[in-house]
């Protein structure tokens, strides 16, 4: 049986500026690395200089779409001062994609903050929505003639929870009771006592509200001068499930509400589409021995179906903005991709308006507080020589793309 995707369904992969570009030193992550709190990123994959060759590889693998982020600290290195050369660079990136007939998806902000913003409070600031809207509208104003689709932000709940609950990411504020909970493998599990207490939980809720307000303000600012631009938010969905136990079913419902539904309730009316990032499936009361990825996550690509169906309730077009597996020897990636794509197809059959699929990641990269050890890429990076090597699983994905579907 051949499971075909809709005509004009787009296929590709995603990257993010700080994780691949290299040479970024004026943001909160670079500052944290200098303080020894996270691994240094340095030149990373040097994608800033090698993007054309990297796009040639993507083209050779059949990709028709590519998601990348612009680096806020490059674009606005000082508050209110925008860098023309940075924008000229990202225009060249978009032109390079267009020349290869690869559809671009630009993420306006992907986790990292310029120092002037982070050191003055970042998204804890009352005026954060206005600051962010100004930056976002500038990006679209400068790049909108070369790109139709912009996502305002990436994974707001991950940003908030790792920064203000777990304390493993900047600004390293840890809620005292988080010691008993670990949602994700996102780096150091414990931070120094001075940053630990009950206040971070209150700040977390303030930050999450400000992130929703920031998206909404950016959406409205962009639409004022560019009503045809498609604006989305990229939402990381953890699928919380439960066994037969009614108490566990309540726990799963509460977890899904806090992780996904609150933010989407606040923002979905200001979305033309919604991007899904999917990596986690967890079931309360589950006693199975799961196969694990290199991130120690359950190997559960098929449950992207549940995540897509959860987001389909907001009646917006959807796209898989990220979905992938850390797999250093490439032994499981082909299976993961095939099962994830098949589950995406099932979601479409059951009414989810999914328009595209972007694997994470196009190449190996800096996995935030875990450094360079985790390998998500379709393309392997030798960090000593920066040599690129296409993994076998990338050709399995290429076959899916060329068929616009999978054969069982």
PLY file of the C-alpha trace (Angstrom):
ply
format ascii 1.0
element vertex 408
property float x
property float y
property float z
element edge 407
property int vertex1
property int vertex2
end_header
0.00 0.00 0.00
1.28 3.43 -0.92
0.47 6.21 1.52
0.60 9.41 -0.50
0.74 12.92 0.86
-1.22 15.86 -0.56
0.06 17.56 -3.69
2.44 20.43 -2.88
3.26 18.93 0.53
6.71 20.26 1.39
9.62 18.28 2.79
12.91 19.30 4.30
14.81 19.94 7.50
15.39 22.63 10.09
18.31 24.38 11.78
18.72 27.28 14.23
21.21 30.13 14.09
23.21 29.71 17.31
23.34 25.94 16.94
25.01 25.94 13.50
26.24 29.38 12.39
29.26 29.91 14.62
30.96 33.15 15.64
28.12 34.49 17.81
29.48 36.05 21.00
27.05 38.76 22.11
24.09 36.75 23.38
23.12 35.15 26.69
24.30 31.66 25.72
27.76 32.85 24.71
27.96 34.78 27.97
26.89 31.65 29.91
29.61 29.66 28.13
32.24 32.22 29.12
31.07 31.79 32.72
31.41 28.02 32.45
27.70 27.32 32.89
27.12 25.76 29.46
29.48 24.28 26.86
31.03 26.79 24.42
29.58 26.89 20.93
32.45 28.60 19.09
32.45 28.13 15.34
29.83 25.36 15.58
29.28 24.07 12.01
30.42 27.35 10.42
27.11 27.35 8.57
27.25 31.16 8.49
29.98 30.85 5.85
29.09 27.45 4.38
25.35 27.81 3.90
25.45 27.55 0.11
27.29 24.22 0.18
24.91 23.02 2.90
21.92 23.98 0.77
23.48 22.10 -2.16
23.43 19.00 0.05
19.81 19.63 1.02
18.90 20.00 -2.65
20.70 16.75 -3.51
18.59 15.03 -0.86
15.36 16.19 -2.47
14.44 18.81 0.10
11.85 21.34 -1.03
11.73 23.39 2.18
14.13 24.59 4.86
13.53 26.20 8.23
16.20 28.39 9.80
16.35 31.18 12.34
17.80 34.65 12.26
20.05 35.53 15.18
18.55 38.37 17.22
21.95 39.39 18.61
23.29 39.81 15.06
20.27 41.75 13.85
19.90 44.03 16.88
23.29 44.04 18.68
22.28 47.16 20.63
18.75 48.12 21.60
17.08 49.93 18.72
20.18 49.69 16.48
19.78 47.25 13.63
22.73 45.85 11.71
22.47 46.25 7.94
25.16 43.67 7.19
23.37 41.04 9.27
20.20 41.58 7.30
22.16 41.55 4.03
23.56 38.16 5.07
20.12 36.69 5.76
18.89 38.08 2.45
21.73 36.20 0.75
20.67 33.05 2.62
17.11 33.42 1.34
18.30 34.08 -2.20
20.47 30.95 -2.04
17.41 28.91 -1.06
15.32 30.47 -3.81
18.00 29.66 -6.39
17.71 26.01 -5.36
13.90 26.10 -5.38
13.77 25.41 -1.64
10.91 27.08 0.23
12.17 29.08 3.25
10.61 29.15 6.70
12.17 31.82 8.91
12.03 31.63 12.69
12.41 35.15 14.04
13.63 34.10 17.48
15.04 30.71 18.52
16.01 30.86 22.23
19.09 33.11 22.27
18.80 36.73 23.49
21.06 39.70 22.78
22.95 40.73 25.89
21.31 44.14 26.12
17.94 42.40 26.45
18.89 39.45 28.64
20.90 41.60 31.07
18.00 44.01 31.52
15.52 41.26 32.42
14.63 39.72 29.07
11.10 38.36 28.94
10.58 39.21 32.60
10.37 42.86 31.50
6.91 44.42 31.36
7.72 45.98 28.01
9.09 42.73 26.52
6.12 42.35 24.12
6.72 45.81 22.63
10.47 45.18 22.32
9.92 41.83 20.65
7.25 43.14 18.28
9.59 45.89 17.12
12.34 43.39 16.40
10.01 40.91 14.69
8.39 43.51 12.47
11.84 44.79 11.44
12.90 41.29 10.37
9.77 40.78 8.27
10.03 44.26 6.80
13.61 43.49 5.65
13.10 39.88 4.51
9.42 39.65 3.67
9.90 40.08 -0.08
11.99 36.89 -0.09
9.99 34.77 2.34
6.26 34.15 2.76
6.33 32.35 6.12
7.67 33.55 9.46
7.43 31.90 12.87
7.66 34.39 15.70
9.28 32.08 18.24
10.42 28.53 18.90
9.21 26.36 21.77
8.20 28.98 24.33
7.46 26.37 27.03
10.90 24.81 26.65
12.53 28.23 26.94
10.50 29.08 30.03
10.77 25.76 31.85
14.51 25.28 31.33
15.28 28.89 32.25
12.98 29.42 35.23
11.97 25.97 36.54
14.85 23.58 35.87
17.55 26.27 35.89
19.68 24.47 33.30
19.46 27.27 30.68
19.94 31.03 30.95
18.99 32.83 33.15
19.53 29.75 35.39
16.69 30.30 37.83
15.54 27.10 39.48
12.25 26.43 41.21
13.00 24.61 44.46
10.47 21.82 43.92
11.82 21.05 40.45
14.40 18.88 42.21
11.79 16.12 42.18
10.88 16.43 38.49
12.81 16.10 35.23
10.80 16.71 32.09
13.56 16.76 29.51
17.21 15.90 29.12
18.33 19.47 28.53
21.63 19.60 30.37
22.81 20.13 33.90
20.14 18.94 36.31
21.09 21.18 39.19
22.20 24.79 39.52
23.85 26.65 42.38
21.82 27.45 45.50
21.76 31.27 45.04
19.52 30.81 41.99
17.23 28.30 43.66
13.99 29.01 45.49
10.25 29.52 45.11
10.33 32.86 43.30
11.39 31.36 39.94
7.99 29.63 39.68
6.24 33.00 39.84
8.68 34.41 37.32
8.04 31.42 35.05
4.33 32.23 34.86
5.15 35.89 34.18
7.56 34.90 31.41
5.08 32.50 29.81
2.39 35.18 29.79
4.84 37.69 28.30
5.86 35.22 25.61
2.22 34.83 24.55
1.75 38.60 24.59
4.98 38.97 22.60
3.78 36.60 19.91
0.43 38.38 19.69
2.06 41.81 19.53
4.48 40.64 16.83
1.66 39.08 14.81
-0.32 42.33 14.85
2.72 44.48 14.07
3.65 42.29 11.09
0.10 42.19 9.74
-0.20 45.98 9.83
2.27 46.38 6.98
2.32 42.90 5.47
-1.15 41.30 5.72
-0.28 38.50 3.28
2.70 37.23 5.27
1.95 33.90 6.93
2.77 34.12 10.63
2.97 31.10 12.91
4.23 30.05 16.30
6.33 26.91 16.73
4.95 24.89 19.65
6.75 22.02 21.32
4.13 19.43 22.29
4.86 16.75 24.85
2.25 14.02 24.50
1.17 13.15 28.04
-0.87 9.96 28.07
-2.20 7.58 30.73
-2.98 3.95 31.30
-6.41 2.77 32.46
-6.11 4.40 35.89
-8.55 7.37 36.22
-6.08 9.22 38.47
-3.41 8.93 35.79
-5.86 10.15 33.16
-6.45 13.26 35.25
-2.69 13.77 35.62
-2.23 13.52 31.84
-5.05 15.98 31.18
-3.58 18.49 33.64
-0.08 18.09 32.18
-1.32 18.62 28.60
-3.27 21.64 29.77
-0.29 23.33 31.39
2.28 22.36 28.76
0.32 22.95 25.56
-3.20 24.29 25.95
-2.59 27.43 28.04
-0.11 28.91 25.57
-2.13 27.91 22.52
-5.35 29.28 24.04
-3.60 32.62 24.46
-2.14 32.75 20.94
-4.03 30.61 18.42
-6.27 33.44 17.23
-3.11 35.28 16.20
-1.72 32.41 14.12
-2.14 31.77 10.41
-0.65 28.33 10.97
1.01 26.38 13.77
4.34 24.58 13.70
4.71 21.39 15.73
7.97 20.30 17.35
7.62 16.74 18.60
10.09 14.63 20.60
8.40 13.32 23.75
5.78 10.75 24.59
5.24 9.82 28.22
2.47 7.76 29.75
1.51 7.96 33.43
1.32 4.43 34.80
3.45 3.08 31.96
5.48 -0.01 32.90
6.92 -0.74 29.45
10.66 -0.90 28.92
11.01 1.63 26.13
13.74 1.63 23.56
15.65 4.88 24.17
17.23 7.49 21.94
20.68 8.95 22.62
18.86 11.68 24.57
17.36 8.96 26.80
13.91 9.76 25.44
11.30 7.12 24.63
11.62 5.97 21.02
8.06 6.89 20.06
7.92 8.54 16.61
4.40 7.22 15.96
2.99 9.41 18.73
3.52 12.51 16.63
0.01 11.53 15.53
-1.35 12.46 18.98
0.53 15.76 18.99
-0.82 16.72 15.56
-4.37 15.80 16.55
-4.01 17.89 19.71
-3.01 20.95 17.68
-5.62 20.29 14.97
-8.30 21.33 17.46
-7.28 24.96 16.87
-8.51 24.72 13.26
-5.33 26.07 11.68
-3.02 24.68 9.01
-0.20 22.71 10.65
3.33 21.81 9.69
5.91 19.62 11.39
8.53 22.26 12.14
10.80 19.80 13.98
10.86 16.12 14.65
13.91 13.92 14.86
16.15 11.63 16.83
19.60 11.75 18.40
21.28 8.66 16.97
25.07 8.83 16.75
25.55 5.63 14.73
22.52 6.20 12.48
21.14 2.79 13.38
17.62 3.96 14.24
17.08 7.21 12.33
15.61 5.67 9.17
13.07 3.73 11.22
12.28 6.84 13.25
11.71 8.99 10.17
9.57 6.36 8.44
7.34 5.82 11.47
7.04 9.56 12.11
6.07 10.23 8.50
3.54 7.39 8.53
1.95 8.79 11.70
1.81 12.24 10.08
0.00 10.66 7.13
-2.51 9.07 9.53
-3.16 12.44 11.15
-3.94 13.89 7.73
-6.36 11.04 7.03
-8.13 11.87 10.29
-8.60 15.54 9.53
-5.39 17.32 10.56
-4.50 19.96 7.94
-0.77 19.20 7.80
1.08 20.99 5.00
4.71 19.93 5.44
7.36 17.98 7.34
10.74 19.34 8.43
13.15 16.92 10.06
15.37 18.03 12.95
18.03 18.53 12.02
19.57 19.16 8.65
23.01 18.67 10.21
24.55 17.81 13.54
24.67 20.86 15.79
25.12 22.38 19.23
22.47 20.74 21.41
22.29 23.62 23.88
23.49 22.76 27.41
24.54 19.30 26.20
27.11 20.67 23.75
28.04 18.83 20.55
27.75 15.23 21.72
24.18 14.55 20.56
23.83 13.77 16.86
20.48 14.67 15.29
21.65 15.44 11.76
20.82 13.95 8.41
24.33 15.18 7.70
27.21 14.26 10.01
29.62 17.04 10.99
33.27 16.35 11.79
33.84 19.19 14.26
37.62 19.05 13.81
37.64 19.42 10.02
34.03 20.64 9.48
33.68 17.96 6.80
30.08 17.11 5.93
29.06 13.48 5.42
25.56 12.43 4.39
24.19 9.67 6.61
22.43 6.62 5.06
19.15 7.57 6.76
19.11 10.79 4.74
18.64 8.70 1.60
15.70 6.88 3.15
14.14 10.28 3.78
15.01 11.28 0.20
13.08 8.28 -1.13
10.05 9.28 0.93
10.29 12.82 -0.43
10.59 11.67 -4.03
7.58 9.38 -3.66
5.71 12.06 -1.67
4.73 9.19 0.55
5.72 5.79 1.89
5.18 2.27 0.62
4.28 -0.49 3.07
0 1
1 2
2 3
3 4
4 5
5 6
6 7
7 8
8 9
9 10
10 11
11 12
12 13
13 14
14 15
15 16
16 17
17 18
18 19
19 20
20 21
21 22
22 23
23 24
24 25
25 26
26 27
27 28
28 29
29 30
30 31
31 32
32 33
33 34
34 35
35 36
36 37
37 38
38 39
39 40
40 41
41 42
42 43
43 44
44 45
45 46
46 47
47 48
48 49
49 50
50 51
51 52
52 53
53 54
54 55
55 56
56 57
57 58
58 59
59 60
60 61
61 62
62 63
63 64
64 65
65 66
66 67
67 68
68 69
69 70
70 71
71 72
72 73
73 74
74 75
75 76
76 77
77 78
78 79
79 80
80 81
81 82
82 83
83 84
84 85
85 86
86 87
87 88
88 89
89 90
90 91
91 92
92 93
93 94
94 95
95 96
96 97
97 98
98 99
99 100
100 101
101 102
102 103
103 104
104 105
105 106
106 107
107 108
108 109
109 110
110 111
111 112
112 113
113 114
114 115
115 116
116 117
117 118
118 119
119 120
120 121
121 122
122 123
123 124
124 125
125 126
126 127
127 128
128 129
129 130
130 131
131 132
132 133
133 134
134 135
135 136
136 137
137 138
138 139
139 140
140 141
141 142
142 143
143 144
144 145
145 146
146 147
147 148
148 149
149 150
150 151
151 152
152 153
153 154
154 155
155 156
156 157
157 158
158 159
159 160
160 161
161 162
162 163
163 164
164 165
165 166
166 167
167 168
168 169
169 170
170 171
171 172
172 173
173 174
174 175
175 176
176 177
177 178
178 179
179 180
180 181
181 182
182 183
183 184
184 185
185 186
186 187
187 188
188 189
189 190
190 191
191 192
192 193
193 194
194 195
195 196
196 197
197 198
198 199
199 200
200 201
201 202
202 203
203 204
204 205
205 206
206 207
207 208
208 209
209 210
210 211
211 212
212 213
213 214
214 215
215 216
216 217
217 218
218 219
219 220
220 221
221 222
222 223
223 224
224 225
225 226
226 227
227 228
228 229
229 230
230 231
231 232
232 233
233 234
234 235
235 236
236 237
237 238
238 239
239 240
240 241
241 242
242 243
243 244
244 245
245 246
246 247
247 248
248 249
249 250
250 251
251 252
252 253
253 254
254 255
255 256
256 257
257 258
258 259
259 260
260 261
261 262
262 263
263 264
264 265
265 266
266 267
267 268
268 269
269 270
270 271
271 272
272 273
273 274
274 275
275 276
276 277
277 278
278 279
279 280
280 281
281 282
282 283
283 284
284 285
285 286
286 287
287 288
288 289
289 290
290 291
291 292
292 293
293 294
294 295
295 296
296 297
297 298
298 299
299 300
300 301
301 302
302 303
303 304
304 305
305 306
306 307
307 308
308 309
309 310
310 311
311 312
312 313
313 314
314 315
315 316
316 317
317 318
318 319
319 320
320 321
321 322
322 323
323 324
324 325
325 326
326 327
327 328
328 329
329 330
330 331
331 332
332 333
333 334
334 335
335 336
336 337
337 338
338 339
339 340
340 341
341 342
342 343
343 344
344 345
345 346
346 347
347 348
348 349
349 350
350 351
351 352
352 353
353 354
354 355
355 356
356 357
357 358
358 359
359 360
360 361
361 362
362 363
363 364
364 365
365 366
366 367
367 368
368 369
369 370
370 371
371 372
372 373
373 374
374 375
375 376
376 377
377 378
378 379
379 380
380 381
381 382
382 383
383 384
384 385
385 386
386 387
387 388
388 389
389 390
390 391
391 392
392 393
393 394
394 395
395 396
396 397
397 398
398 399
399 400
400 401
401 402
402 403
403 404
404 405
405 406
406 407
